[in-house]
Amino acid sequence: MLDDADDKPCALSRRGFLGGASAAGAALPLVAEAATKPRTGRSVAAPDARAPAQVTLRVNGTDHPLSLDTRTTLLDALREKVGLTGSKKGCDHGQCGACTVHVDGKRVLSCLTLAVMVADKPVTTIEGLARPDGRLHPMQQAFIDRDAFQCGYCTPGQIMSAIACINEGHAKTHSDIREYMSGNLCRCAAYPNIVAAVKQARDVKEG
Amino acid sequence: MRPFTYERAASVDALRARGGDAARDGMKTSRAFVAGGTTLFDLMKLDVMQPDAVIDINPLANDLGRIEVGGNGLRLGALVRMSEAADDPRINRDFPVLAQSLTLAASPQLRNMASLGGNVLQRTRCHYFRDTSWANCNKRNPGSGCAALEGMNRIHAVLGASDNCIATYPGDFAQALIALDAVVEVQGRSGKRTLAFEKLHRVPADTPRIETVLEPGDLITAFLIPTIPAARRSAYLKIRDRESYEFALASAAVALDIANGQVRDARIALGGVATKPWRAREAEKALIGKKLDEDAARRAGEIAFQGAAPRAHNAFKVALGRETVARALMHAAQMEI
């Protein structure tokens, strides 16, 4: 029983636990090897924490080779190095959503992402949405049509989040939109119009 | 943020020699693993955590990022993202309490980033822990005291606290895991081991700095959740200051096996009210063999908080917690499965 497992190894082995799962035999080969392979005794010279890292960011389809302090967040790299200031710094602690961008097609917070961690992954920002001829993305147009902002500071994050919300399938109902847009705060409280904009863009996309 | 070196993990094997001890030793550590970074970089910006080296384990996703369903249970790799598990139809159907605990946590962006392994190790939201202008925090500075004892302690724990620390364990997923008797798989310097997830976290006692039983270099690689009859009739109820994107003031993960109108198995775990993911076993026992009506649910709630020790501003959590347990049990009892 697990109740009295204390610190003893648990009786559940992985293979026995998963039973007939066909994938079971193939998974985690590195862990299995780890138990038998001897450790390599190679010592490595202490790296310099202040040495810049060479990173190529792929932003809106363009490669940007950069030399960055490892501490640089994706948000700061976008704003200060690449020159794309559309993504906004609100709280800088992952609480407000103003810095939301897409990495590998998923919405993430660029303020809690290190630039070095997303090297060579496709990043999309608010600047990458409109077509080259200037035609706005349906979500951008919907925010204008529905008056979904006042000061506009949270808007790039709202729009990036809203596009992902629809792509994830989380914009089917009014309450779903409210729940799945809750990571983007709007100090002007334009929330009702933001929900209306998400619905408009969703229906344009579906129609 | 202080300078640190960054490297990508090449394999789980290679990590054994390098190690990452943030989980065990708290703040003044040399190395930290990072997956989503949603806790680590937040606390590094606040200067609460100060690793010299950050080891990115995301390159291990092929090995540690799988959701596998087998005859006896569910295996969740430690690098599965919260959103992946929350949206998985099999988990929603067969282990609803797991999916709900994840869906109700954080924001969609954070759930896309945060890994399950990192999620269970997220640090407390205690204001005095997060704000380094307060010198007296036994988690950050052992022996310095606890500013929360006589401070603003509305969000703090009423169960499992000590005179050294009353910080609340902030997560949701962990409550679902202990309710279902999950097992955690750990890769350490001496190899792989498993232990009951309930044994992972420690109460603060005299050493609030040490939050888990993990050793330096240990890496959580997976969670194993056994298929039990109660798993399908399970639910997570989270009560908070706002309806979404907020930490729990009180939460309950419950699972019930009911046959012929009688409770055969009951699981109750409490969040938002305790210093670690908290299993209410005495309350569970009181339900066995009974009909789960409102009286029985309320009595279970009362038993769950019998040992509560409230402070100046958090006494409301006792009443709120009791009601949360009762409501969660009533909801689970009425689920159509």
Boltz contact constraints between the chains, C-beta under 6 A:
constraints:
  - contact:
      token1: [A, 2]
      token2: [B, 181]
      max_distance: 6.0
  - contact:
      token1: [A, 2]
      token2: [B, 196]
      max_distance: 6.0
  - contact:
      token1: [A, 5]
      token2: [B, 196]
      max_distance: 6.0
  - contact:
      token1: [A, 9]
      token2: [B, 193]
      max_distance: 6.0
  - contact:
      token1: [A, 9]
      token2: [B, 194]
      max_distance: 6.0
  - contact:
      token1: [A, 10]
      token2: [B, 183]
      max_distance: 6.0
  - contact:
      token1: [A, 10]
      token2: [B, 194]
      max_distance: 6.0
  - contact:
      token1: [A, 10]
      token2: [B, 195]
      max_distance: 6.0
  - contact:
      token1: [A, 12]
      token2: [B, 183]
      max_distance: 6.0
  - contact:
      token1: [A, 12]
      token2: [B, 224]
      max_distance: 6.0
  - contact:
      token1: [A, 17]
      token2: [B, 72]
      max_distance: 6.0
  - contact:
      token1: [A, 17]
      token2: [B, 73]
      max_distance: 6.0
  - contact:
      token1: [A, 17]
      token2: [B, 224]
      max_distance: 6.0
  - contact:
      token1: [A, 18]
      token2: [B, 70]
      max_distance: 6.0
  - contact:
      token1: [A, 18]
      token2: [B, 75]
      max_distance: 6.0
  - contact:
      token1: [A, 19]
      token2: [B, 70]
      max_distance: 6.0
  - contact:
      token1: [A, 19]
      token2: [B, 71]
      max_distance: 6.0
  - contact:
      token1: [A, 19]
      token2: [B, 72]
      max_distance: 6.0
  - contact:
      token1: [A, 20]
      token2: [B, 71]
      max_distance: 6.0
  - contact:
      token1: [A, 21]
      token2: [B, 68]
      max_distance: 6.0
  - contact:
      token1: [A, 21]
      token2: [B, 70]
      max_distance: 6.0
  - contact:
      token1: [A, 23]
      token2: [B, 68]
      max_distance: 6.0
  - contact:
      token1: [A, 28]
      token2: [B, 63]
      max_distance: 6.0
  - contact:
      token1: [A, 30]
      token2: [B, 11]
      max_distance: 6.0
  - contact:
      token1: [A, 30]
      token2: [B, 12]
      max_distance: 6.0
  - contact:
      token1: [A, 30]
      token2: [B, 13]
      max_distance: 6.0
  - contact:
      token1: [A, 30]
      token2: [B, 63]
      max_distance: 6.0
  - contact:
      token1: [A, 31]
      token2: [B, 12]
      max_distance: 6.0
  - contact:
      token1: [A, 31]
      token2: [B, 192]
      max_distance: 6.0
  - contact:
      token1: [A, 34]
      token2: [B, 12]
      max_distance: 6.0
  - contact:
      token1: [A, 34]
      token2: [B, 13]
      max_distance: 6.0
  - contact:
      token1: [A, 35]
      token2: [B, 191]
      max_distance: 6.0
  - contact:
      token1: [A, 37]
      token2: [B, 13]
      max_distance: 6.0
  - contact:
      token1: [A, 39]
      token2: [B, 17]
      max_distance: 6.0
  - contact:
      token1: [A, 47]
      token2: [B, 5]
      max_distance: 6.0
  - contact:
      token1: [A, 49]
      token2: [B, 3]
      max_distance: 6.0
  - contact:
      token1: [A, 49]
      token2: [B, 4]
      max_distance: 6.0
  - contact:
      token1: [A, 49]
      token2: [B, 5]
      max_distance: 6.0
  - contact:
      token1: [A, 50]
      token2: [B, 3]
      max_distance: 6.0
  - contact:
      token1: [A, 70]
      token2: [B, 6]
      max_distance: 6.0
  - contact:
      token1: [A, 71]
      token2: [B, 1]
      max_distance: 6.0
  - contact:
      token1: [A, 93]
      token2: [B, 42]
      max_distance: 6.0
  - contact:
      token1: [A, 94]
      token2: [B, 38]
      max_distance: 6.0
  - contact:
      token1: [A, 94]
      token2: [B, 42]
      max_distance: 6.0
  - contact:
      token1: [A, 100]
      token2: [B, 109]
      max_distance: 6.0
  - contact:
      token1: [A, 106]
      token2: [B, 112]
      max_distance: 6.0
  - contact:
      token1: [A, 107]
      token2: [B, 109]
      max_distance: 6.0
  - contact:
      token1: [A, 108]
      token2: [B, 109]
      max_distance: 6.0
  - contact:
      token1: [A, 108]
      token2: [B, 112]
      max_distance: 6.0
  - contact:
      token1: [A, 108]
      token2: [B, 113]
      max_distance: 6.0
  - contact:
      token1: [A, 109]
      token2: [B, 109]
      max_distance: 6.0
  - contact:
      token1: [A, 112]
      token2: [B, 37]
      max_distance: 6.0
  - contact:
      token1: [A, 112]
      token2: [B, 38]
      max_distance: 6.0
  - contact:
      token1: [A, 112]
      token2: [B, 41]
      max_distance: 6.0
  - contact:
      token1: [A, 116]
      token2: [B, 6]
      max_distance: 6.0
  - contact:
      token1: [A, 117]
      token2: [B, 56]
      max_distance: 6.0
  - contact:
      token1: [A, 179]
      token2: [B, 244]
      max_distance: 6.0
  - contact:
      token1: [A, 180]
      token2: [B, 108]
      max_distance: 6.0
  - contact:
      token1: [A, 182]
      token2: [B, 244]
      max_distance: 6.0
  - contact:
      token1: [A, 182]
      token2: [B, 245]
      max_distance: 6.0
  - contact:
      token1: [A, 183]
      token2: [B, 107]
      max_distance: 6.0
  - contact:
      token1: [A, 183]
      token2: [B, 108]
      max_distance: 6.0
  - contact:
      token1: [A, 183]
      token2: [B, 109]
      max_distance: 6.0
  - contact:
      token1: [A, 183]
      token2: [B, 245]
      max_distance: 6.0
